[in-house]
Each structure stands twice: as structure tokens, then as C-alpha cells.
């Protein structure tokens, strides 16, 4: 196949348009804008909504080749001119990784922008405003900022109850989300209270075989698992799985979630072969549905790694832990609780493998992250100090070990009761180490 000679074409076919390399975003965008001008629109007169439509065309490949760079540029321009459709899409894209890397801070920015517009247009007591508060709460939850998440979910609930009444299906959504936040805060009785309120509405309004009802079953199962009531947990998760299979088929995110949660229960019961079976099913679906660079896929890798860890198969565990860590670094960055925890977990495995230099490297990464995320007066930071002290002690570097143990002790005393077992054991350890010096 010969390359077309554009100049020769122009010579023989007078008026033929210039060819544009689609890999050149600026030239390609100019061409599209000029095409719009043929229909009476000039670049200066293109409305925010037109930019939104063009952006979506590039995002979805409607009459043009998909070009996410151009799509994001056009959607951002549209959103900055307060086109709500563009703002909604940017918030969704950055929260869920639709065509772009997940960026919760950008998602939060656009969700807050949308809420501001709805407050102006509809007022603070409108269902759309309530929905925007709910979305902000979800992003704060993803960022691990649970107090802020709770604040926005409760604002959302208050509006829904006032406007829609207490038995509207939309009321189940903030009840459910508040329950999830309380579970993240380890306040399980409150979590159960809100999840059961959500379930009651869903069963009454939507029926017992609706996917939203199944989600309430799933969330109640999660709480029972954390409370150590494993039979109840298994009962609720299997109910959820059965409904979702009927509604969605096998390759759906909710099916991956159900398999994962059933695996968690079998872990708690010490039935590790069954656990691996369910975790591997979950991972297979997550890789198909989300791809290999998504937080849910990272969670599946982490869970499989944990089982190999429990089985003492440390090399296999390390392989899966590192896959999980790699995704968390890409998706969240180093300064996020998920990434900090991953550093610590990889450090634990290297410690189990008696590879202390590698363990120290990852524990120090974990400490650096936790100091930036939580400061020096937090239990996670205290754990990181303690882990580093432990490695230095194993390496026979007692001065360094003592330094980090004392930092850990100081941090623990800020967040734990003075007679806590952790503090008592650490004080004894420091005393013994000082005697050896």
C-alpha cells in the first residue's frame, strides 16, 4: 500500500480538505470546530453543551475515533463553564477510572462544583442536591475521610426524608452508605442499625429479589462477619449472591464482591482451601470487569496473598502482595492509607522470609506515608515505628531499635490507655534492650 500524496490530491481535486493527523489533538480539535462552523457555529460561539457533546463523542467514539485526551479537554472546558452534564461525567470518570486514572481529589472537586450549582438552582432541600451530597460522601469514603463522609451522607438523608418520606426507595441509599461508614469506623452496632433500615425499605418497596435488596443483604453479612457471627454472615452473603446471579449473570462486579465476601467468612472460619476457591473466582471476574489496574482487583490480589501468607507459602504471598501494592501506588499514590498498608504488608512478608533489609525498606515507606496521612500521634504511625524498631533489633542494631521503640511508645501513649497491653509489652522490651546496651 502506497502513502497518499496529499499535495498531488489537492492539485487534481481542487478544494479537497487538508488531511489531519488524528494523533495531533490540537489540529484535530480545530478541524472539528471548523466543521461545526459550517453549520453556522464558530469556535467562539460553541456553547458549553456543544463542547460536552463533542467531548462525549471523543470519549465514546461516536462518529470519531476515541481520543480521551481531547474528550477530557472538551469536558473540562464545558464543566468550567458550569455545564452540569460535563461536571457529572468528569466526577464519574475520576472516581471510577472511566478512560482516566482514578483520582479521588479531582472527583471531589467536580462533585463539590456540582453541589454548588444545584444549591443555587434548586436550593438545599431538593433531591438532586441530596444526591450530590451523597456523591461527595462516597468520595470522602474512598479517601478514608470517614467523618466527612458521614457528614455528607447524613445531610443527604435529612433532605431525602423531608422531601420523599421515609419509605421511598431512594432513602435506602443514604441509610446504606451511612452503615458502610460506621462499619469503616468499627462502630458495628450502628452499621447494622442503618443497614437493616435500608433492607427494610428495599424489601418493602423493591421486593426480595431486587439487586438493591441483595446489596443490603451483602452489607449486613459484612457486619455480622466483623462481629464474629459467621453463620449469619454466610447466610446473608449467599442470599445476595443468589439474587445477583439471577439478575446479572456471572461476569458482574457484584458477583465478584459476593465471592470475595464469602471467601472472607471462610478465612475467619480457618477453611483456607474454600477461601482460595472463592477469592480466585472473585479475582477472575475483577480482571475481566475492571482490568488489572483497579482498586477492586488490587483487593483480590491482596486477599489471595493473605491466604498464602496464612498457609506459610511466603513467596506466593509476596507475589500477590506486590501486585496489589503496584495497583495501589498507581491508583492512590503513596500518601493513601491503602498504599501505606500495602507497604507494611510487604514488609511483614520480607520479615517472615528473614530478608531484613527489604523489610526495613518497605516499613520505612509505610512510616513515611503514615506520617503524612495521619501525623505522628496515630496508632498506624506507632505500628510503623514499632515495626522498624523490631527489624533493627533483629539486625543487632540496638541503638536504632531503641530510637524507634521509644517513638512508638510515645505515639501509643497518645492514642491508647496507659495500661494497654501493647504499651506494657513495649516498655518491657525497651527495658530489656537498655540492659543489653
PyMOL commands that set and color helices and strands:
alter all, ss='L'
color gray80, all
select helices_A, chain A and resi 6-12+25-37+43-45+48-60+68-80+84-96+104-122+127-142+146-164+171-184+188-205+211-226+230-248+253-268+272-289+295-310+314-332+337-352+356-374+379-394+398-415+421-436
alter helices_A, ss='H'
color red, helices_A
deselect
rebuild
show_as cartoon
